[in-house]
Amino acid sequence: MVAERRDPALREHNELGRAELVLCAPPPTTDALLMSPSLRSALRFQESGLVLVILALAGFLTWFSGRVAMPVFETGPDGTPQRVFTTDAAGDRVPLSIEKNKFLNAQNLAQLAKDTSFIAIMAVGMSIVIIAGGIDLSVGAIYALASVVGALVLRYYGPGGATGPQWIGIALGATAALGTAALCGLLNGGLIVTLRVHPFIITLGAMAILRGIAFVATKGQSIGGFPPAFRGIVRYQVGNSLSIVPLAIMLLVTAGGSLFMGRLAIGRHIYALGGNEMATRFSGIQVGRVKLGVYLLSGLTAGVAALLSIGYYGAATSGDGQGYELNVIAAAVVGGASLAGGKGSALGAVLGALVIQMISSGIIILGIDQNYSQIIIGSVVIAAVVLDNLNSWLASRRLTGRVSSD
């Protein structure tokens, strides 16, 4: 300590060293091996709270949704589902149906899982951006442009297009969609780092530019006619109409995001950047590279969702992903990502996406006017931010009280 007072250079060196130790400390993730006990307990409670919310929503929708008559299908000789018929009291042949709960039935749950997967994949990327202290309003436009570019390439190798193996067209189409999305994310990050403008402004402008490019490329028309093998892969189903490919990709992205943020040094750098950018710079971390990386990942996850979407629905338009930025940001925030930065997780983002999708599905099931959906989702986002601020305030009060008592 005496040497530090005598030598300012030594004091600065030691302070930077201590900053590096703080920044290299385990981030607030769900990985129990990398967190302090108190932080681990807090995050475990947070994600357990999301699970409880999901269970409560499921119980509410199951109780109040009512029942509906649903047709019965069986697998025909050619492997396709066919309606089952029966004979009524008059001897007429009528379709067989069975009453099921509107929410708690296999078909609706499979639809819910499929719809959640698209938003959840993008929410993982958005969560990483928010953890780093940024925001990306252009994810919906990146989704649309990636869909259009991938669709144009796939159509060229579709029926009536170029002859050759379908896998070549599928590989080129996937590369085009993912490459376009990654490039858009990289451009966003590059402009933010180079111009030193707030991400809100850059991504807001990119949202309009990219969607405009998609509209010019398609002239407002729908792009379809893909190789049948591509749609067959994405729409592969198991059980009662459960699209396994989008769900499996969502789980892989979630696991990858959790490992990336919890196990790798770059993940700790991202948490450090969102917590204190100035201290991160002083510790020697390349802040610009970290920002480029998080926006690249955000664009890439939008491209993955876009590729799955065009494979499932079989077409792409410049209007795809309209309003997705609200749902994706809402999923990340509801999942525990703090808009102040430095807090969040990939698993929380996926659970948040499930909550948002359950709300949207519940509005339809309960017969509520769908025009209220955006109002409800916006209110959920505001409530989540208010609760996050309240939690931060209470945590600071507890820390202040602990320091005072010491």
C-alpha positions in Angstrom: 0.0 0.0 0.0 2.9 2.4 0.8 4.5 1.6 -2.5 1.3 2.3 -4.3 1.0 5.8 -2.7 4.6 6.6 -3.7 4.3 5.3 -7.2 1.2 6.4 -9.1 2.0 4.1 -12.1 2.2 1.1 -9.7 -1.2 2.1 -8.2 -2.8 2.3 -11.6 -1.3 -1.1 -12.6 -2.7 -2.7 -9.5 -6.1 -1.1 -10.0 -6.3 -2.5 -13.5 -5.3 -5.9 -12.2 -8.1 -5.8 -9.6 -10.5 -4.8 -12.4 -9.4 -7.7 -14.5 -10.0 -10.1 -11.6 -13.5 -8.7 -11.1 -14.3 -8.9 -14.9 -12.9 -12.4 -15.1 -15.2 -13.5 -12.3 -18.0 -15.9 -13.2 -21.0 -14.1 -14.8 -24.6 -14.3 -13.6 -25.6 -17.4 -15.5 -27.6 -20.5 -14.7 -24.5 -22.7 -14.5 -24.1 -23.6 -10.9 -20.4 -24.3 -11.1 -19.6 -20.7 -12.2 -21.6 -18.6 -9.7 -21.4 -17.5 -6.2 -24.0 -19.2 -3.9 -26.1 -16.1 -3.4 -26.1 -15.2 -7.1 -26.8 -18.8 -8.0 -29.8 -18.9 -5.7 -31.2 -15.6 -7.1 -31.0 -16.8 -10.7 -32.4 -20.2 -9.8 -35.3 -18.5 -8.1 -35.8 -16.2 -11.2 -36.0 -19.1 -13.7 -38.1 -21.2 -11.2 -40.4 -18.2 -11.1 -40.7 -18.3 -14.9 -41.6 -22.0 -14.7 -44.2 -21.2 -12.1 -45.7 -18.5 -14.4 -45.8 -21.0 -17.3 -47.5 -23.6 -15.1 -50.0 -21.0 -13.8 -50.8 -19.8 -17.4 -51.2 -23.4 -18.5 -53.6 -24.1 -15.6 -55.6 -20.9 -16.2 -56.0 -21.7 -19.9 -56.9 -25.3 -19.3 -59.5 -24.3 -16.8 -61.2 -21.5 -18.7 -60.7 -22.5 -22.4 -63.5 -25.0 -22.5 -63.8 -28.0 -24.8 -64.1 -28.5 -28.5 -65.0 -31.4 -30.8 -61.9 -32.4 -32.8 -61.8 -34.8 -35.7 -60.1 -38.2 -35.2 -57.4 -39.2 -37.7 -55.6 -42.5 -38.4 -52.6 -43.3 -40.5 -53.6 -44.7 -43.9 -51.9 -47.4 -46.0 -49.8 -44.7 -47.8 -48.6 -43.3 -44.5 -50.7 -40.1 -44.6 -53.3 -39.1 -41.9 -56.9 -39.9 -42.9 -60.2 -39.0 -41.2 -61.9 -41.7 -39.2 -65.6 -42.2 -40.0 -68.4 -43.9 -38.0 -72.1 -44.7 -38.5 -74.8 -42.7 -36.7 -78.1 -43.9 -35.4 -79.7 -43.4 -38.8 -77.1 -45.5 -40.5 -75.3 -42.6 -42.2 -71.5 -42.4 -42.4 -70.3 -39.4 -40.4 -66.8 -38.2 -39.4 -65.8 -39.4 -35.9 -64.9 -36.6 -33.5 -63.9 -36.5 -29.8 -64.2 -33.6 -27.3 -60.9 -32.3 -26.0 -59.8 -29.3 -24.0 -59.0 -26.4 -26.3 -55.6 -25.8 -24.7 -54.5 -29.0 -23.2 -54.5 -31.3 -26.3 -51.7 -32.7 -28.3 -52.4 -30.7 -31.4 -52.5 -27.4 -29.7 -49.4 -28.1 -27.6 -47.5 -29.2 -30.8 -48.6 -25.9 -32.5 -47.5 -24.0 -29.4 -44.0 -25.6 -29.4 -43.6 -24.9 -33.1 -44.7 -21.2 -32.8 -42.5 -20.7 -29.8 -39.4 -22.1 -31.5 -39.1 -19.3 -34.1 -39.3 -16.5 -31.5 -37.2 -18.3 -28.9 -34.3 -18.8 -31.3 -34.1 -15.1 -32.0 -34.7 -14.3 -28.3 -31.5 -16.1 -27.4 -29.5 -13.8 -29.7 -31.4 -10.7 -28.5 -30.7 -11.7 -24.9 -27.0 -11.7 -25.6 -27.2 -8.3 -27.1 -29.2 -6.9 -24.2 -26.8 -8.5 -21.7 -24.0 -6.6 -23.5 -25.9 -3.4 -22.9 -27.2 -3.0 -26.4 -30.5 -3.4 -28.3 -31.4 -4.6 -31.8 -34.6 -3.4 -33.3 -33.8 -4.8 -36.7 -34.2 -8.5 -36.0 -37.6 -8.6 -37.7 -36.2 -7.0 -40.8 -33.1 -9.2 -40.8 -35.5 -12.2 -40.5 -37.4 -10.9 -43.6 -34.4 -10.2 -45.7 -32.8 -13.5 -44.9 -36.0 -15.3 -45.7 -36.3 -13.5 -49.1 -32.6 -14.1 -50.1 -32.8 -17.8 -49.0 -36.1 -18.2 -50.9 -34.8 -16.7 -54.1 -31.9 -19.2 -54.1 -34.1 -22.2 -53.2 -36.6 -21.3 -55.8 -33.9 -21.5 -58.5 -33.3 -25.1 -57.5 -37.0 -25.9 -57.0 -39.5 -27.6 -59.4 -39.2 -25.9 -62.8 -35.8 -24.4 -61.9 -32.3 -25.6 -62.4 -31.7 -29.3 -62.7 -29.4 -31.1 -60.3 -29.3 -32.7 -56.9 -31.7 -31.0 -54.5 -29.1 -31.0 -51.7 -27.0 -28.5 -53.6 -29.9 -26.1 -53.8 -30.7 -26.7 -50.1 -27.1 -26.1 -49.1 -26.8 -22.9 -51.2 -30.2 -21.6 -49.9 -29.3 -22.2 -46.3 -25.9 -20.5 -46.8 -27.5 -17.6 -48.5 -30.0 -17.1 -45.7 -27.6 -17.5 -42.8 -24.9 -15.5 -44.6 -27.2 -12.6 -45.3 -28.4 -12.5 -41.7 -24.9 -12.7 -40.3 -23.7 -9.9 -42.6 -26.6 -7.7 -41.5 -25.8 -8.3 -37.9 -22.1 -7.6 -38.6 -23.0 -4.3 -40.3 -25.1 -3.2 -37.4 -22.2 -3.9 -35.0 -19.7 -2.2 -37.3 -21.7 1.0 -37.5 -22.3 1.0 -33.8 -18.6 0.6 -33.0 -17.3 2.9 -35.8 -19.8 5.8 -35.5 -20.2 5.4 -31.7 -23.9 6.0 -32.1 -26.5 4.5 -29.7 -27.6 1.0 -30.9 -31.2 2.2 -30.8 -30.6 4.6 -33.7 -28.5 2.4 -35.8 -30.8 -0.6 -35.6 -33.9 1.5 -36.0 -32.5 2.8 -39.3 -31.4 -0.7 -40.3 -34.9 -2.0 -39.7 -36.3 0.3 -42.4 -33.4 -0.1 -44.8 -33.3 -3.9 -44.7 -37.1 -4.3 -45.0 -37.0 -1.9 -47.9 -34.4 -4.0 -49.6 -36.5 -7.1 -49.1 -39.5 -5.3 -50.7 -37.5 -4.2 -53.7 -36.0 -7.7 -54.2 -39.5 -9.3 -54.2 -41.5 -6.4 -55.6 -44.0 -7.2 -52.9 -44.6 -10.7 -54.2 -44.4 -14.0 -52.4 -41.5 -16.3 -53.2 -42.1 -20.0 -53.2 -41.4 -23.2 -55.2 -38.7 -24.7 -53.1 -37.1 -28.2 -53.4 -39.5 -30.7 -51.9 -36.7 -32.3 -49.9 -36.1 -29.0 -48.1 -39.7 -28.7 -46.9 -39.7 -32.4 -46.0 -36.7 -32.0 -43.7 -38.1 -28.9 -41.9 -41.7 -30.2 -41.7 -40.7 -33.7 -40.4 -43.2 -34.7 -37.8 -43.4 -37.2 -35.0 -46.4 -38.2 -32.9 -49.5 -36.0 -33.3 -48.3 -33.3 -35.7 -45.2 -32.3 -33.6 -42.7 -30.6 -35.9 -39.5 -31.9 -34.4 -36.9 -29.9 -36.4 -37.8 -26.4 -35.3 -38.0 -27.6 -31.7 -34.7 -29.5 -31.9 -32.9 -26.4 -33.4 -34.4 -24.3 -30.6 -33.0 -26.6 -28.0 -29.6 -26.7 -29.7 -29.5 -22.9 -29.8 -30.5 -22.7 -26.2 -27.8 -25.2 -25.1 -25.2 -23.4 -27.3 -26.2 -20.0 -25.9 -25.9 -21.3 -22.3 -22.5 -22.8 -22.9 -21.3 -19.8 -24.8 -22.3 -17.4 -22.0 -21.5 -19.6 -19.1 -18.4 -21.5 -20.1 -16.4 -19.4 -22.4 -14.3 -16.3 -21.6 -16.1 -14.3 -24.3 -19.3 -14.9 -22.4 -17.8 -13.4 -19.2 -16.6 -10.4 -21.3 -20.1 -9.9 -22.6 -21.5 -9.8 -19.0 -18.7 -7.5 -18.0 -19.4 -5.1 -21.0 -23.0 -4.8 -20.0 -22.2 -4.3 -16.3 -19.5 -1.6 -16.8 -18.2 -0.7 -20.2 -15.5 1.7 -18.9 -14.1 -0.9 -16.5 -14.1 -3.4 -19.3 -12.1 -1.1 -21.5 -9.5 -0.5 -18.7 -9.2 -4.2 -18.2 -7.8 -4.7 -21.7 -10.8 -6.4 -23.3 -11.4 -5.4 -26.9 -14.9 -3.9 -26.4 -15.3 -3.2 -30.2 -14.8 -6.9 -31.0 -17.2 -8.0 -28.3 -19.9 -5.7 -29.7 -19.3 -6.9 -33.2 -19.7 -10.5 -32.0 -23.0 -10.0 -30.1 -24.7 -8.3 -33.1 -23.3 -11.0 -35.4 -24.9 -13.6 -33.2 -28.2 -11.7 -33.1 -28.3 -11.6 -36.8 -27.3 -15.2 -37.1 -30.1 -16.4 -34.8 -32.6 -14.4 -36.9 -31.2 -16.1 -40.0 -31.7 -19.6 -38.4 -35.3 -18.7 -37.5 -35.9 -17.4 -41.1 -34.5 -20.5 -42.7 -36.8 -22.7 -40.5 -39.8 -20.5 -41.3 -39.5 -20.6 -45.1 -39.0 -24.4 -44.9 -42.1 -24.8 -42.8 -44.4 -22.4 -44.5 -43.0 -22.8 -48.0 -42.9 -19.2 -49.0 -41.2 -15.8 -48.1 -42.4 -12.2 -48.4 -41.0 -8.8 -47.5 -43.6 -8.6 -44.8 -42.3 -11.6 -42.9 -41.3 -10.9 -39.3 -43.4 -7.7 -39.0 -43.5 -6.8 -35.4 -41.2 -9.7 -34.3 -38.8 -7.2 -32.7 -41.4 -6.5 -30.0 -42.0 -10.2 -29.3 -38.3 -11.0 -29.3 -37.4 -8.1 -27.0 -40.4 -9.0 -24.8 -39.2 -12.6 -24.6 -35.7 -11.6 -23.5 -36.9 -9.1 -21.0 -39.6 -11.4 -19.5 -36.9 -14.0 -19.4 -34.8 -11.9 -17.0 -32.5 -9.9 -19.3 -32.0 -6.4 -17.9 -32.2 -3.5 -20.3 -29.4 -1.9 -18.2 -27.1 -4.8 -19.3 -25.1 -7.4 -17.4 -28.0 -9.7 -16.6 -29.8 -12.5 -18.4 -29.5 -16.0 -19.7 -30.3 -18.1 -22.8 -32.6 -20.4 -20.9 -34.5 -17.4 -19.5 -35.0 -16.0 -23.0 -36.6 -19.3 -24.2 -38.9 -19.5 -21.2 -39.8 -15.8 -21.8 -40.6 -16.7 -25.4 -42.9 -19.5 -24.2 -44.7 -17.1 -21.8 -45.2 -14.6 -24.7 -46.5 -17.3 -27.0 -48.8 -18.7 -24.4 -50.3 -15.3 -24.0 -50.8 -14.9 -27.7 -52.3 -18.4 -28.0 -54.5 -17.8 -24.9 -56.0 -14.7 -26.5 -57.2 -16.9 -29.4 -58.3 -19.8 -27.3 -60.3 -17.6 -25.0 -62.0 -15.8 -27.9 -60.5 -12.4 -27.1 -60.2 -9.9 -29.9 -56.7 -10.4 -31.3 -56.3 -6.6 -31.7 -55.6 -6.6 -27.9 -52.6 -8.9 -28.2 -50.1 -6.2 -28.8 -51.5 -4.2 -25.9 -51.2 -7.2 -23.6 -47.7 -8.0 -24.7 -46.6 -4.4 -24.4 -48.0 -4.3 -20.9 -46.1 -7.5 -20.0 -42.8 -5.9 -21.2 -43.5 -2.8 -19.1 -44.3 -4.9 -16.0 -41.2 -7.0 -16.5 -39.0 -3.8 -16.7 -40.7 -2.3 -13.6 -40.1 -5.5 -11.6 -36.5 -5.7 -12.7 -35.9 -2.1 -11.6 -37.7 -2.9 -8.3 -35.5 -5.9 -7.8 -32.4 -3.9 -8.5 -33.5 -1.2 -6.0 -34.1 -3.8 -3.3 -30.8 -5.5 -4.0 -29.0 -2.1 -3.7 -30.8 -1.4 -0.4 -29.8 -4.8 1.0 -26.2 -4.2 -0.1 -26.2 -0.8 1.5 -27.7 -2.1 4.7 -25.1 -4.9 4.8 -22.2 -2.5 4.3 -23.6 -0.1 7.0 -23.9 -3.0 9.5 -20.3 -4.1 8.8 
